[in-house]
Amino acid sequence: MIPPILHVLHVEDDVGDIEMFRIAADRANVGARFIVARDGEEALQALNSNDPSGARCPHVILLDLNMPRRDGRMLLTDIKQDPRWKLIPVLVYTTSNDPQDISECYSKGASCYIVKPSELSELQLLVESLFAFWGMVELPRSHSAT
Amino acid sequence: MTSEEKFSSPATPEDAAAILRQIARADSIDRVNSLAKSPASSLPVVQTMRMDEARYRMLIELLPAVTFMASFEEGLNDVYVSPQVESILGYTQQEWVEDPVLWYERLHPDDRNRWNKEFAQTVAFATTLRSAYRFLARDGRTVWLHTEARIIRDERGVPLFIQGIGVDVTKMKEAEQSTIEYADKLERTNRELEQFAYVASHDLQEPLRSITSYTQLILQEFGSSFTAETRHYFDRVVEASGRLKNLIQALLEFSRVGKGDLKLEPTRIDSILNQVIENLYAAITESNATITADPLPLIFVDRTYISMLFQNLIGNAIKFRSDRPPAIHISATHEHDCWRFSVRDNGIGIDPQYKDKIFIIFQRLHTQERYPGTGIGLAVSKKIVDLHRGKIWLESAHGEGSTFYFEIPDRFGRGVI
């Protein structure tokens, strides 16, 4: 069965993390399309853009918390308050394991909170699971179909 | 004109006022008594005043403070001041009395508004003036005088005098000021440090993850073609990165403790202990440890932090065990104003010369290989106890087990067992 192509808006400022995630996704042979935003501002621009390649409405948003300019916490609020985007599942993906960050993100409407694994093998497993899971679930159809 | 001549006619309230003024200005008991012989002195108010005066005159000279009296009649410029004005402000009684506005000139300009306001209140509401003012001594020093003064009125309620005392509290005020400044500075520095530790730990984590991930990638992709030596070097890199990661985590954890305010609530220590034992289940079973406890109280503490504290201490007791299975005992006694807890173990013990060092963050007494860990457990424990305004210390000897003691002061009452 051909896995569906999952459009992911990857909001992350660290180059290494971006690349690692991509490498793991490639190795896992998942169907994914990544649009990268280096901080909250870029993410908002990407969401607002008229790019027909699907940046306007990703299936899921992979969100780092600690970024320059507009950080993940602020962006999460923005996304969940905007009628155009609030239904998009936001997967918080951060180094922070602060319990306060965790509760705050969930209460703002994040779909889940993942602490970045440091072992390559753990990352591999995470990426495989993530794509398997989000490939299986039903996603809101309110945005334009891709 | 002597005072006797002046008052040969029937006494009037105005005469009484005049006598009172003179009594107040008298510089000795004898003078007071001679004034009291005049006809006006038969008036009750004068009699009372004279008796008071005699009594107080003795004390006035002895007090380590300045007493003063000023008449309203002369617009507060008819003044008595006690001899201490010289030792306290450097002006003689005579100088002070001769220049009616000297006292106002020496009153610190910044305090004048306050004096005017507080004086008016005292007059209007018949309350006692109670305030501290700064005066400039002759040599330019600032002297704080804590002043208490009252208005003396006649039978009609008309203000006659203001009478008061000024105590030199300069040293106290200065100490207070230094303490406030020091506390402010300390608070600022602490906050900056905590901020710093928190932010630094966060920012340190990302590049570290890159180091770890890419190193592992290299090993995965090219490892099979490496020599054993090269592989060994890479292993060291990965190992070091792992240690660094743990240190950063530990630092983050340490800086998080005490970030908010303490949430004090009535807490049953026995249920805390049960929870901690549950949390340490794996370590307890693996080491065959036994944990016993005396009756434990219910006290006001931050539940989360105290739980962390017990988990640290008991966890350590298990970790640093000797050949025998760990036997750990917790007890609690109420000392005069605090609860003293102890966690006693039969482990490897700690050399007494290090009993202070161990509470410092990252200080370890063993190598990583023998007893893995970051060395923040006790630093965090100390921080938690400090936050509760308590004390923590250790009694131990190498090879003979350790007993950790910590005290939690009674904040809202003694607590109960």
Interface residues (C-beta under 8 A of the other chain):
Chain A: D14 V15 G16 D17 M20 I23 N66 T95 S96 D98 K116 S118 E119 L120 S121 L123
Chain B: H202 D203 Q205 E206 P207 L208 R209 S210 T212 S213 Y214 Q216 L217 Q220 K245 R256
